[in-house]
Amino acid sequence: MTVEKVDAALADFDAYFDRLFASPDAASDGKVKLLLFLADREPDSSLTWCPDCNVAEPVIYERLEEALQGRDAVLLRAYVGDKPTWRDPAHPWTVDPRFGLKGVPTLIRWEDGAAAARLGDDEAHLKDKVDALLCTSGGN
């Protein structure tokens, strides 16, 4: 199993999303497709400004290794920006109906051109919930 981790910011997200999730090649590659929306990292550490992200992120990576049971995956880590950017009610990912973010972290399993399963900031750190999201699939 390989997990391809790709990092994107607001400025370059659409290009990565289109290539990895929306292109005809991506639709037929058989990979589990995951979006992980996170707070930006603090410049002086490896941690984000969001405590919930700092708790959930290692749990998600650990569960990826076990729960996918040999299937290949792509994980697009989308960084929402600094705290003032994220708090803007017009943040692109809160108003985009494909994502409708309400908090970070948010983990989304993407299938057939839409969000098939989602864990918000209140669940993304729970191993059993992450396992359930990773193992739920209409196409794999």
JOLIN-V267866 format. One record per residue. N is the residue number from 1. PHI is phi in radians with two decimals (* if undefined). OMEGA is omega in whole degrees, 0 to 359 (999 if undefined). Layout:
<<N,PHI,OMEGA> <N,PHI,OMEGA>>
//
This chain:
<<1,*,173> <2,-2.18,174> <3,-2.00,177> <4,-1.50,179> <5,-1.76,181> <6,-2.19,180> <7,-1.76,179> <8,-2.45,173> <9,-1.88,179> <10,-0.91,186> <11,-1.14,184> <12,-2.04,183> <13,-1.02,185> <14,-1.01,180> <15,-1.12,179> <16,-1.16,181> <17,-1.06,180> <18,-1.05,182> <19,-1.23,188> <20,-1.57,187> <21,-2.14,191> <22,-1.88,183> <23,-1.30,176> <24,-1.02,178> <25,-1.10,181> <26,-1.14,182> <27,-1.13,184> <28,-1.96,185> <29,-1.46,176> <30,1.36,181> <31,-1.43,170> <32,-1.24,185> <33,-1.93,183> <34,-2.26,173> <35,-1.99,176> <36,-2.17,179> <37,-1.59,185> <38,-2.32,171> <39,-1.28,176> <40,-1.10,176> <41,-1.31,174> <42,-1.22,184> <43,-1.08,185> <44,-1.79,179> <45,-2.72,177> <46,-1.61,182> <47,-1.63,176> <48,-1.58,176> <49,-1.33,184> <50,-1.84,180> <51,-1.03,180> <52,-1.11,177> <53,-1.12,182> <54,-1.14,177> <55,-1.40,187> <56,-1.31,187> <57,-0.97,180> <58,-1.14,178> <59,-1.12,181> <60,-1.08,181> <61,-1.13,178> <62,-1.09,183> <63,-1.22,176> <64,-0.97,183> <65,-1.09,185> <66,-1.65,192> <67,-1.32,184> <68,-1.38,172> <69,0.84,174> <70,1.50,179> <71,-1.41,176> <72,-1.37,182> <73,-2.52,169> <74,-2.15,179> <75,-2.05,177> <76,-1.64,178> <77,-1.57,184> <78,-1.86,182> <79,-1.62,189> <80,-1.34,181> <81,1.94,177> <82,-1.28,186> <83,-1.03,179> <84,-1.10,178> <85,-1.10,182> <86,-1.16,183> <87,-1.29,179> <88,-1.13,181> <89,-1.04,179> <90,-1.71,178> <91,-0.93,185> <92,-0.95,184> <93,-1.51,173> <94,-1.49,181> <95,-1.63,179> <96,-1.27,183> <97,-1.11,177> <98,-1.16,187> <99,-2.02,178> <100,0.85,184> <101,-1.10,176> <102,-2.05,181> <103,-2.89,173> <104,-2.18,2> <105,-1.35,170> <106,-2.34,178> <107,-1.93,182> <108,-2.16,170> <109,-1.67,187> <110,-1.85,178> <111,-2.50,174> <112,0.91,174> <113,1.38,181> <114,-2.70,175> <115,-1.23,180> <116,-1.65,179> <117,-2.72,185> <118,-2.60,169> <119,-2.14,178> <120,-1.57,186> <121,-1.11,180> <122,-1.52,183> <123,-2.25,190> <124,-1.16,179> <125,-1.71,184> <126,-1.62,186> <127,-0.96,182> <128,-1.15,178> <129,-1.21,178> <130,-1.11,178> <131,-1.01,181> <132,-1.10,178> <133,-1.12,182> <134,-1.20,184> <135,-1.60,178> <136,-1.46,180> <137,-2.77,174> <138,-1.48,187> <139,-2.05,183> <140,-2.07,999>>
//
